[in-house]
Amino acid sequence: MLEKLGLRVRILLFFALLAAGAVAAVGVAGWLVVSRSATPDLAAPMAQAAILAGFLILFLVTGIWYLFDMNVARAIDGLANAIRTRAHADVQGDLGREKDRARYLGDLAPAAAEISQSLAQTRSALAESVARETSRLSAEKARLEKLLADVPVAVLLCTADYQLAFYNGQAVTILEAGGAPGLDRNLLDYLREGPVRHAYERLAKLNDPEAASDLICATTTSGRLLSGRMRVLRRTEHTQRPGFVLTLRDVTADLAAHAARESLLAEVFDRVRRPAANLQTVIGVISEDKDMAQAADLMGAMLSEVRGLTAAITELGQRYDKGRNDWRPLAQIRARDLMDGIGAQFETLGLDLQTEGPELMLTCDGFELALLLRWLGQKLAQAGHARSFRLVLAEEDGPGAVLDLVWQGPSLSVGVFDSWLSDALDPDTPDLTARAVLNAHGTEAWTEMRPDGVSRVRLPIPNARRATTRPAPIQREVVYDFDLLSKARNAGVLESTLEDLTYVVFDTETTGLTPSSDEIVQIAAVRVVNGRRVKREVFDTLVDPARPIPPSSTEIHGITDDMVKGAPDMTEAGKRFHDFARGAVLVAHNAPFDMEFLRRHEKSMGVRFDHPVLDTVLLSAVVYGQLEQHSLDALTARLGITIPEEARHTAIGDTVATADAFLKLIPMLKSRGLTTFGDVLTEVRRHGRLLKDLN
């Protein structure tokens, strides 16, 4: 029982017992003197003396206790907390303030300072050694992350419970997850579960890590169709179901293009079949009309059908050409890269090629164009036209450009060139002809002979634009924590260890300090998964409060009325934040203040903020005691966390600081024997006079 009490409480009980014992001793001594005395009038003076002595003893003991508490108990507590902070929260710095408080403890404070300094030196040496040993692995890890980030398909690694342990940048776009899908979030929050669950159950029963399953699934929000392939991981323990890797590709556009093409083909047959049948009938009637009595009428009908058929074929051909790039999307290639590749192809044939032209971005199939021009150069050389060429790129008015293959020598006739177009470009690809390449790009090619004796073949490229400065690349980093694959999960939050829980640390900025009438102007949050802050999983949005922001509030957080114009209102922003925090424990500094703002709008949002809640004010009180300062500035200063001045009193700046402080408090709580959420909650409730318990 006494072991659970704090040092200062135990010392207080000791002095209280000492005082009570001394007073009792004086009382008993007085009673013995009076009872054995032969003088009857001695009782009253002795009673008065005993009472006075009792008060003096209480006063003296209280004074000694106060001095002992101030200079010994509090100093020991301060030293213990400082040592624990440096041991578990990786805080550097000497024990200056604590040593000053403990000046009456003899050599204890200098010894504690030496221990802390030795620990810091050992930790620093160990960190340097580890850094040297892991630098190579870190470089390889960074390269691997870069490769996976640029993979053009979504790659996800999930546990057997469908919790995300890895995702790349493409997954954010394909799953329509906003900022990020989120580590330790359930994959079935983003994908309809039927195909995914069936594919996993089928592969898990096979127990073959080489087996794979193709599937078609849809997103839960918009129903976008995704083509996927799933493969289970190798089982590491017989008692644990294996996780799986899932790759996804968006096929919605492909299916739409395929449907449009099928629709166009059906329309072609429908619109051409009818006039063709009518023409056949008219021609049959004309052939049977020996006297040509109805020749004029039949010729008119035939001309009408021919005009209709011609118009239909022309219109359908235009629509086909317009939609061709949708059915076969073409990439954008730098002209310099394409011409360099073509030059390399000519060099392998022993031909000379000079290139020139502006820096353009061409929408084309670079492989097919390079193959086409290599084939054309080879044909011209074999026919004796030339062995030295120039490839000239010129920009045209509008969106296009033109490639000219130029040579000095005999010209190439249109008829010969047209006959060449049916030849295969390469024996390995007999179906790929020059005409097929031109048709795929929606263009034609022809020959010309200039007056100066220079011949050329002209090849227009319909889509081209000036190459501009490359925009800032989209950050597509991979996010992962492979420890999630083997993390054991408890049934309830109370029984879960602190590291097993997922947290969302958040902060708000408001128009004022009255939750019942003021409004939120900014919400920011970060996710803490498996004991670390996930830097890429951030929620940060301004909120339109639908009322003016007082200048006094703007002076604190810097948010003005102009900044929140066009921002989402509290209903929309609150829904998005609720989705971001789904399945997590909410953490905030002075949480009742922020939670009251959110819960006031629950009805309009259509959600409930019934998450478990931890308050870093109360956690600080558990670790450092109630008599210390527990403001965010005081807490971060004790833990060696620096908040940049420009980030102070901004929602995201205070959120990051609170998250870092929370992560440093967790090992300090564990050192006190508070390992589960339930343990922490029980201890926090002992400090309920500081803040309301939101659980």
Disulfide bonds with the S-S distance in Angstrom:
none
